[in-house]
C-alpha cells in the first residue's frame, strides 16, 4: 500500500470531514495495526461500534457530496 496522508478537516473546505472519515474507513486495518503497535496511541483505538458509526456518518454525508 502506498504511503498517503489522512485528509484534514478544514472548517472553510466543504466536504473535508467527509473526505477525512472516508479515508479512515478505507484504511481501517492499517490504522488499527499502527495504533496497536504503539502503546502511547492505544488510548485512541476505536471499537467496532465507533467504526460502524463512522461508516454510517459517511453514508449520511455522502448525500451532501457534490
Secondary structure by P-SEA (a helix, b strand, c coil): ccccccccccccccaaaaaaaaaaaaaaaaaaaaaaaccccccccccaaaaaaaaaaaaaaccccc
